[in-house]
Amino acid sequence: MDFVVQQVKVSPKFQVVIPKPVRESLGLRPGQRLQVLSYGDRIELVPVRSIGEMRGFLAGMDPGFEREPDRTLGA
């Protein structure tokens, strides 16, 4: 995972330009939607991915963890 740090300036219309190295590292495209999350003094932009892009992103996840009794199948 790349770690890119850049500074941007908020325009009078409250717009920011995502720097090219960040756009390229995330594969962002013009018109792509982003979720805006704020907490504390932070703002995060998270790309919204289509269902097709999400296919297989949990591959290799270990489903063998212990569940709470009210969360098991057939309970």
N, C-alpha and C positions, 0 to 999 in steps of 0.2 A: 504494500500500500504506500503510495506517495504521500509526502507531507509537504504541502505548498503553503507558504505564508506570503500574503500580499496585502498592501493597504489600498483601500478604495475611498473615494470621497462621495458623500451623499449630496446629490444635486438639489437645487431649490424645489424640485418636484418630488423629492424623497426617492430618487432613483439611484441605483448603483450599477456599475459595470462589473461583471464577473471577469477577472483577469484571464487572459488567454491560457496561461499555463494551468489554471484551475479548470477552465472549461474543457481543455484537452484531456486532463487527467481523469475527469469524470465522464467524458464522452457526451457532454451536453450539446443539444441541438437547438437552433432557433425555434421558438414557439413551444419548447418543452415546458411542462408545468413543474413547479417546485412547491413543496410544502414549506411554510415559514413557521418556525418554532421559536418562541422566546421564553426564556426563564432566567430570572436574576438579571444580570446585565449582559446577557448573551443573546445573539440571534443566530439561528442555524437555518440554512436552506438545504432541503433534502429533495433530491430528484424523485418525482413520482414515476414509478416504473409500471409498464403494462403487465398484464397477467403473463403474457408470452415471455417477457424478459425475466420474470420471476421464476420461471420453470427451472427446477433443479437447484435453486439456491440453498436448499436445506440438505442437499445430498451429503451423505456421510454423517449426518447428525445422529447421535446415539439416543434412541427412544427408550432405552432401558433404565431410565431414572425412576425412583420410587414416587408414586403419586399419593396424594392425600386420599383417605378412604372414600370421601364423597365425590372424588373425581375419577374413579375407576369406571371402566366400561361395565355396563350391566348392573350398576349400583342403583 
